[in-house]
Amino acid sequence: MTGPLVIDTNVVVAGLISGTGDSPVRRLLDGMLAGAFRFVLSPDLLAEYRRVLLRPAVLERHRLSASEVDVLLAEIVANALVRDPSGETAARAPERGDDRLWQLLRVVPGLTLVTGDLRLVEQPPGHASVILPRAAVALLGD
């Protein structure tokens, strides 16, 4: 892999609620927690992870308490490269709610976004790659 990854919220959530330890999303989440590969996180993306993990329907699926979610996120942050792109000009993603991802991709050269969102995979920004979780696991050689 040439550069660090950015792991989209949908991958983190799916990894946490996945029933199988060998699914690509679960392997990526486990890798984040173990510091097995380089990945970048912004304060906005971390806040989104927390916000989504604490939604009632998601809480019901993963069955962690709010404090357990915070411990999980602290472990993720401990292994992440944290960058704050808030001073950057807003970047337009195919879906408006994903602008913060495009902004982060612009701030750190060589990043690859990992997402389950096919629309983002099909319309990557010109300066970065966007791949599915299965492709990320293959690139990591695991």
mmCIF file of the C-alpha atoms, coordinates in Angstrom:
data_MODEL
# 
_entry.id   MODEL 
# 
loop_
_atom_site.group_PDB 
_atom_site.id 
_atom_site.type_symbol 
_atom_site.label_atom_id 
_atom_site.label_alt_id 
_atom_site.label_comp_id 
_atom_site.label_asym_id 
_atom_site.label_entity_id 
_atom_site.label_seq_id 
_atom_site.pdbx_PDB_ins_code 
_atom_site.Cartn_x 
_atom_site.Cartn_y 
_atom_site.Cartn_z 
_atom_site.occupancy 
_atom_site.B_iso_or_equiv 
_atom_site.pdbx_formal_charge 
_atom_site.auth_seq_id 
_atom_site.auth_comp_id 
_atom_site.auth_asym_id 
_atom_site.auth_atom_id 
_atom_site.pdbx_PDB_model_num 
ATOM 1   C CA . MET A 1 1   ? 0.000   0.000   0.000  1.00 0.00 ? 1   MET A CA 1 
ATOM 2   C CA . THR A 1 2   ? 1.424   3.348   -0.978 1.00 0.00 ? 2   THR A CA 1 
ATOM 3   C CA . GLY A 1 3   ? -0.222  5.518   1.642  1.00 0.00 ? 3   GLY A CA 1 
ATOM 4   C CA . PRO A 1 4   ? -2.486  5.511   4.660  1.00 0.00 ? 4   PRO A CA 1 
ATOM 5   C CA . LEU A 1 5   ? -6.181  4.735   4.559  1.00 0.00 ? 5   LEU A CA 1 
ATOM 6   C CA . VAL A 1 6   ? -9.229  6.724   5.597  1.00 0.00 ? 6   VAL A CA 1 
ATOM 7   C CA . ILE A 1 7   ? -11.895 4.384   6.908  1.00 0.00 ? 7   ILE A CA 1 
ATOM 8   C CA . ASP A 1 8   ? -15.447 5.609   6.323  1.00 0.00 ? 8   ASP A CA 1 
ATOM 9   C CA . THR A 1 9   ? -17.996 5.439   9.134  1.00 0.00 ? 9   THR A CA 1 
ATOM 10  C CA . ASN A 1 10  ? -20.054 2.755   7.399  1.00 0.00 ? 10  ASN A CA 1 
ATOM 11  C CA . VAL A 1 11  ? -17.033 0.421   7.459  1.00 0.00 ? 11  VAL A CA 1 
ATOM 12  C CA . VAL A 1 12  ? -16.408 0.978   11.187 1.00 0.00 ? 12  VAL A CA 1 
ATOM 13  C CA . VAL A 1 13  ? -20.067 0.395   12.057 1.00 0.00 ? 13  VAL A CA 1 
ATOM 14  C CA . ALA A 1 14  ? -20.325 -2.682  9.839  1.00 0.00 ? 14  ALA A CA 1 
ATOM 15  C CA . GLY A 1 15  ? -17.097 -4.026  11.338 1.00 0.00 ? 15  GLY A CA 1 
ATOM 16  C CA . LEU A 1 16  ? -18.480 -3.670  14.832 1.00 0.00 ? 16  LEU A CA 1 
ATOM 17  C CA . ILE A 1 17  ? -21.804 -5.349  14.126 1.00 0.00 ? 17  ILE A CA 1 
ATOM 18  C CA . SER A 1 18  ? -20.422 -7.975  11.761 1.00 0.00 ? 18  SER A CA 1 
ATOM 19  C CA . GLY A 1 19  ? -21.011 -11.476 13.017 1.00 0.00 ? 19  GLY A CA 1 
ATOM 20  C CA . THR A 1 20  ? -17.996 -12.978 11.288 1.00 0.00 ? 20  THR A CA 1 
ATOM 21  C CA . GLY A 1 21  ? -14.413 -12.257 12.258 1.00 0.00 ? 21  GLY A CA 1 
ATOM 22  C CA . ASP A 1 22  ? -13.123 -12.791 8.741  1.00 0.00 ? 22  ASP A CA 1 
ATOM 23  C CA . SER A 1 23  ? -15.405 -10.331 6.924  1.00 0.00 ? 23  SER A CA 1 
ATOM 24  C CA . PRO A 1 24  ? -13.453 -7.479  5.275  1.00 0.00 ? 24  PRO A CA 1 
ATOM 25  C CA . VAL A 1 25  ? -15.114 -4.813  7.428  1.00 0.00 ? 25  VAL A CA 1 
ATOM 26  C CA . ARG A 1 26  ? -14.377 -6.734  10.628 1.00 0.00 ? 26  ARG A CA 1 
ATOM 27  C CA . ARG A 1 27  ? -10.772 -7.302  9.573  1.00 0.00 ? 27  ARG A CA 1 
ATOM 28  C CA . LEU A 1 28  ? -10.345 -3.587  8.879  1.00 0.00 ? 28  LEU A CA 1 
ATOM 29  C CA . LEU A 1 29  ? -11.804 -2.575  12.240 1.00 0.00 ? 29  LEU A CA 1 
ATOM 30  C CA . ASP A 1 30  ? -9.638  -5.157  14.023 1.00 0.00 ? 30  ASP A CA 1 
ATOM 31  C CA . GLY A 1 31  ? -6.619  -3.808  12.118 1.00 0.00 ? 31  GLY A CA 1 
ATOM 32  C CA . MET A 1 32  ? -7.427  -0.253  13.213 1.00 0.00 ? 32  MET A CA 1 
ATOM 33  C CA . LEU A 1 33  ? -7.692  -1.363  16.833 1.00 0.00 ? 33  LEU A CA 1 
ATOM 34  C CA . ALA A 1 34  ? -4.408  -3.295  16.611 1.00 0.00 ? 34  ALA A CA 1 
ATOM 35  C CA . GLY A 1 35  ? -2.539  -0.559  14.748 1.00 0.00 ? 35  GLY A CA 1 
ATOM 36  C CA . ALA A 1 36  ? -1.864  -3.076  11.971 1.00 0.00 ? 36  ALA A CA 1 
ATOM 37  C CA . PHE A 1 37  ? -1.851  -0.436  9.213  1.00 0.00 ? 37  PHE A CA 1 
ATOM 38  C CA . ARG A 1 38  ? -1.614  3.330   8.864  1.00 0.00 ? 38  ARG A CA 1 
ATOM 39  C CA . PHE A 1 39  ? -4.871  5.246   8.771  1.00 0.00 ? 39  PHE A CA 1 
ATOM 40  C CA . VAL A 1 40  ? -5.878  8.885   9.047  1.00 0.00 ? 40  VAL A CA 1 
ATOM 41  C CA . LEU A 1 41  ? -8.682  10.328  11.096 1.00 0.00 ? 41  LEU A CA 1 
ATOM 42  C CA . SER A 1 42  ? -9.992  13.876  11.471 1.00 0.00 ? 42  SER A CA 1 
ATOM 43  C CA . PRO A 1 43  ? -11.834 15.277  14.486 1.00 0.00 ? 43  PRO A CA 1 
ATOM 44  C CA . ASP A 1 44  ? -14.992 15.524  12.334 1.00 0.00 ? 44  ASP A CA 1 
ATOM 45  C CA . LEU A 1 45  ? -14.732 11.907  11.200 1.00 0.00 ? 45  LEU A CA 1 
ATOM 46  C CA . LEU A 1 46  ? -14.167 10.732  14.781 1.00 0.00 ? 46  LEU A CA 1 
ATOM 47  C CA . ALA A 1 47  ? -17.233 12.698  15.912 1.00 0.00 ? 47  ALA A CA 1 
ATOM 48  C CA . GLU A 1 48  ? -19.235 11.050  13.140 1.00 0.00 ? 48  GLU A CA 1 
ATOM 49  C CA . TYR A 1 49  ? -18.039 7.583   14.211 1.00 0.00 ? 49  TYR A CA 1 
ATOM 50  C CA . ARG A 1 50  ? -19.303 8.334   17.725 1.00 0.00 ? 50  ARG A CA 1 
ATOM 51  C CA . ARG A 1 51  ? -22.572 9.909   16.606 1.00 0.00 ? 51  ARG A CA 1 
ATOM 52  C CA . VAL A 1 52  ? -23.457 6.937   14.399 1.00 0.00 ? 52  VAL A CA 1 
ATOM 53  C CA . LEU A 1 53  ? -22.296 4.283   16.895 1.00 0.00 ? 53  LEU A CA 1 
ATOM 54  C CA . LEU A 1 54  ? -24.575 5.869   19.513 1.00 0.00 ? 54  LEU A CA 1 
ATOM 55  C CA . ARG A 1 55  ? -27.714 5.880   17.354 1.00 0.00 ? 55  ARG A CA 1 
ATOM 56  C CA . PRO A 1 56  ? -30.379 3.753   19.083 1.00 0.00 ? 56  PRO A CA 1 
ATOM 57  C CA . ALA A 1 57  ? -30.724 1.276   16.208 1.00 0.00 ? 57  ALA A CA 1 
ATOM 58  C CA . VAL A 1 58  ? -26.943 0.832   16.004 1.00 0.00 ? 58  VAL A CA 1 
ATOM 59  C CA . LEU A 1 59  ? -26.590 0.544   19.801 1.00 0.00 ? 59  LEU A CA 1 
ATOM 60  C CA . GLU A 1 60  ? -29.144 -2.237  19.715 1.00 0.00 ? 60  GLU A CA 1 
ATOM 61  C CA . ARG A 1 61  ? -27.060 -4.113  17.132 1.00 0.00 ? 61  ARG A CA 1 
ATOM 62  C CA . HIS A 1 62  ? -23.609 -3.851  18.732 1.00 0.00 ? 62  HIS A CA 1 
ATOM 63  C CA . ARG A 1 63  ? -24.836 -3.834  22.357 1.00 0.00 ? 63  ARG A CA 1 
ATOM 64  C CA . LEU A 1 64  ? -22.047 -1.632  23.707 1.00 0.00 ? 64  LEU A CA 1 
ATOM 65  C CA . SER A 1 65  ? -22.686 1.084   26.255 1.00 0.00 ? 65  SER A CA 1 
ATOM 66  C CA . ALA A 1 66  ? -21.794 4.700   25.497 1.00 0.00 ? 66  ALA A CA 1 
ATOM 67  C CA . SER A 1 67  ? -18.709 4.387   27.708 1.00 0.00 ? 67  SER A CA 1 
ATOM 68  C CA . GLU A 1 68  ? -17.645 1.202   25.882 1.00 0.00 ? 68  GLU A CA 1 
ATOM 69  C CA . VAL A 1 69  ? -18.037 3.022   22.560 1.00 0.00 ? 69  VAL A CA 1 
ATOM 70  C CA . ASP A 1 70  ? -15.804 5.793   23.929 1.00 0.00 ? 70  ASP A CA 1 
ATOM 71  C CA . VAL A 1 71  ? -13.144 3.230   24.950 1.00 0.00 ? 71  VAL A CA 1 
ATOM 72  C CA . LEU A 1 72  ? -13.299 1.682   21.476 1.00 0.00 ? 72  LEU A CA 1 
ATOM 73  C CA . LEU A 1 73  ? -12.892 5.100   19.861 1.00 0.00 ? 73  LEU A CA 1 
ATOM 74  C CA . ALA A 1 74  ? -9.990  5.968   22.179 1.00 0.00 ? 74  ALA A CA 1 
ATOM 75  C CA . GLU A 1 75  ? -8.236  2.786   21.001 1.00 0.00 ? 75  GLU A CA 1 
ATOM 76  C CA . ILE A 1 76  ? -8.835  3.775   17.387 1.00 0.00 ? 76  ILE A CA 1 
ATOM 77  C CA . VAL A 1 77  ? -7.471  7.290   17.989 1.00 0.00 ? 77  VAL A CA 1 
ATOM 78  C CA . ALA A 1 78  ? -4.386  5.877   19.724 1.00 0.00 ? 78  ALA A CA 1 
ATOM 79  C CA . ASN A 1 79  ? -3.421  4.139   16.472 1.00 0.00 ? 79  ASN A CA 1 
ATOM 80  C CA . ALA A 1 80  ? -4.482  6.863   14.024 1.00 0.00 ? 80  ALA A CA 1 
ATOM 81  C CA . LEU A 1 81  ? -2.701  9.726   12.354 1.00 0.00 ? 81  LEU A CA 1 
ATOM 82  C CA . VAL A 1 82  ? -4.992  12.633  13.260 1.00 0.00 ? 82  VAL A CA 1 
ATOM 83  C CA . ARG A 1 83  ? -5.225  15.525  10.820 1.00 0.00 ? 83  ARG A CA 1 
ATOM 84  C CA . ASP A 1 84  ? -7.584  18.490  10.961 1.00 0.00 ? 84  ASP A CA 1 
ATOM 85  C CA . PRO A 1 85  ? -8.554  19.751  7.510  1.00 0.00 ? 85  PRO A CA 1 
ATOM 86  C CA . SER A 1 86  ? -10.964 22.369  8.874  1.00 0.00 ? 86  SER A CA 1 
ATOM 87  C CA . GLY A 1 87  ? -8.944  25.263  7.423  1.00 0.00 ? 87  GLY A CA 1 
ATOM 88  C CA . GLU A 1 88  ? -9.165  23.808  3.930  1.00 0.00 ? 88  GLU A CA 1 
ATOM 89  C CA . THR A 1 89  ? -11.605 24.979  1.313  1.00 0.00 ? 89  THR A CA 1 
ATOM 90  C CA . ALA A 1 90  ? -14.708 22.823  1.303  1.00 0.00 ? 90  ALA A CA 1 
ATOM 91  C CA . ALA A 1 91  ? -14.510 19.994  -1.206 1.00 0.00 ? 91  ALA A CA 1 
ATOM 92  C CA . ARG A 1 92  ? -17.607 18.679  -2.952 1.00 0.00 ? 92  ARG A CA 1 
ATOM 93  C CA . ALA A 1 93  ? -18.185 14.949  -2.761 1.00 0.00 ? 93  ALA A CA 1 
ATOM 94  C CA . PRO A 1 94  ? -20.842 13.145  -4.814 1.00 0.00 ? 94  PRO A CA 1 
ATOM 95  C CA . GLU A 1 95  ? -22.992 13.157  -1.676 1.00 0.00 ? 95  GLU A CA 1 
ATOM 96  C CA . ARG A 1 96  ? -22.989 16.360  0.355  1.00 0.00 ? 96  ARG A CA 1 
ATOM 97  C CA . GLY A 1 97  ? -22.653 14.578  3.697  1.00 0.00 ? 97  GLY A CA 1 
ATOM 98  C CA . ASP A 1 98  ? -19.307 13.175  2.542  1.00 0.00 ? 98  ASP A CA 1 
ATOM 99  C CA . ASP A 1 99  ? -17.624 16.526  1.882  1.00 0.00 ? 99  ASP A CA 1 
ATOM 100 C CA . ARG A 1 100 ? -15.508 16.119  5.054  1.00 0.00 ? 100 ARG A CA 1 
ATOM 101 C CA . LEU A 1 101 ? -14.014 12.926  3.563  1.00 0.00 ? 101 LEU A CA 1 
ATOM 102 C CA . TRP A 1 102 ? -13.072 14.708  0.326  1.00 0.00 ? 102 TRP A CA 1 
ATOM 103 C CA . GLN A 1 103 ? -11.569 17.524  2.389  1.00 0.00 ? 103 GLN A CA 1 
ATOM 104 C CA . LEU A 1 104 ? -9.450  15.068  4.384  1.00 0.00 ? 104 LEU A CA 1 
ATOM 105 C CA . LEU A 1 105 ? -8.341  13.326  1.183  1.00 0.00 ? 105 LEU A CA 1 
ATOM 106 C CA . ARG A 1 106 ? -7.171  16.671  -0.148 1.00 0.00 ? 106 ARG A CA 1 
ATOM 107 C CA . VAL A 1 107 ? -5.159  17.583  2.963  1.00 0.00 ? 107 VAL A CA 1 
ATOM 108 C CA . VAL A 1 108 ? -3.050  14.417  3.144  1.00 0.00 ? 108 VAL A CA 1 
ATOM 109 C CA . PRO A 1 109 ? -1.526  13.315  -0.183 1.00 0.00 ? 109 PRO A CA 1 
ATOM 110 C CA . GLY A 1 110 ? -1.608  9.619   -0.979 1.00 0.00 ? 110 GLY A CA 1 
ATOM 111 C CA . LEU A 1 111 ? -4.660  8.710   1.099  1.00 0.00 ? 111 LEU A CA 1 
ATOM 112 C CA . THR A 1 112 ? -7.067  5.999   0.022  1.00 0.00 ? 112 THR A CA 1 
ATOM 113 C CA . LEU A 1 113 ? -10.657 6.112   1.219  1.00 0.00 ? 113 LEU A CA 1 
ATOM 114 C CA . VAL A 1 114 ? -12.213 2.782   2.178  1.00 0.00 ? 114 VAL A CA 1 
ATOM 115 C CA . THR A 1 115 ? -16.004 2.826   1.987  1.00 0.00 ? 115 THR A CA 1 
ATOM 116 C CA . GLY A 1 116 ? -18.946 0.601   1.270  1.00 0.00 ? 116 GLY A CA 1 
ATOM 117 C CA . ASP A 1 117 ? -20.646 3.454   -0.587 1.00 0.00 ? 117 ASP A CA 1 
ATOM 118 C CA . LEU A 1 118 ? -20.562 2.499   -4.275 1.00 0.00 ? 118 LEU A CA 1 
ATOM 119 C CA . ARG A 1 119 ? -21.376 6.035   -5.362 1.00 0.00 ? 119 ARG A CA 1 
ATOM 120 C CA . LEU A 1 120 ? -18.149 7.296   -3.771 1.00 0.00 ? 120 LEU A CA 1 
ATOM 121 C CA . VAL A 1 121 ? -16.163 4.407   -5.272 1.00 0.00 ? 121 VAL A CA 1 
ATOM 122 C CA . GLU A 1 122 ? -17.550 5.185   -8.730 1.00 0.00 ? 122 GLU A CA 1 
ATOM 123 C CA . GLN A 1 123 ? -16.902 8.951   -8.442 1.00 0.00 ? 123 GLN A CA 1 
ATOM 124 C CA . PRO A 1 124 ? -13.547 9.354   -6.642 1.00 0.00 ? 124 PRO A CA 1 
ATOM 125 C CA . PRO A 1 125 ? -11.848 12.726  -6.426 1.00 0.00 ? 125 PRO A CA 1 
ATOM 126 C CA . GLY A 1 126 ? -9.126  13.232  -9.020 1.00 0.00 ? 126 GLY A CA 1 
ATOM 127 C CA . HIS A 1 127 ? -6.360  13.272  -6.418 1.00 0.00 ? 127 HIS A CA 1 
ATOM 128 C CA . ALA A 1 128 ? -7.179  10.159  -4.352 1.00 0.00 ? 128 ALA A CA 1 
ATOM 129 C CA . SER A 1 129 ? -8.376  6.578   -4.592 1.00 0.00 ? 129 SER A CA 1 
ATOM 130 C CA . VAL A 1 130 ? -11.638 5.236   -3.210 1.00 0.00 ? 130 VAL A CA 1 
ATOM 131 C CA . ILE A 1 131 ? -11.970 1.481   -2.746 1.00 0.00 ? 131 ILE A CA 1 
ATOM 132 C CA . LEU A 1 132 ? -14.278 -1.110  -1.208 1.00 0.00 ? 132 LEU A CA 1 
ATOM 133 C CA . PRO A 1 133 ? -13.341 -2.907  2.036  1.00 0.00 ? 133 PRO A CA 1 
ATOM 134 C CA . ARG A 1 134 ? -12.553 -6.168  0.217  1.00 0.00 ? 134 ARG A CA 1 
ATOM 135 C CA . ALA A 1 135 ? -10.037 -4.351  -2.007 1.00 0.00 ? 135 ALA A CA 1 
ATOM 136 C CA . ALA A 1 136 ? -8.443  -2.705  1.035  1.00 0.00 ? 136 ALA A CA 1 
ATOM 137 C CA . VAL A 1 137 ? -7.956  -6.074  2.741  1.00 0.00 ? 137 VAL A CA 1 
ATOM 138 C CA . ALA A 1 138 ? -6.378  -7.410  -0.450 1.00 0.00 ? 138 ALA A CA 1 
ATOM 139 C CA . LEU A 1 139 ? -4.023  -4.394  -0.631 1.00 0.00 ? 139 LEU A CA 1 
ATOM 140 C CA . LEU A 1 140 ? -3.021  -4.916  2.977  1.00 0.00 ? 140 LEU A CA 1 
ATOM 141 C CA . GLY A 1 141 ? -2.003  -8.424  1.985  1.00 0.00 ? 141 GLY A CA 1 
ATOM 142 C CA . ASP A 1 142 ? -4.013  -10.143 4.642  1.00 0.00 ? 142 ASP A CA 1 
# 
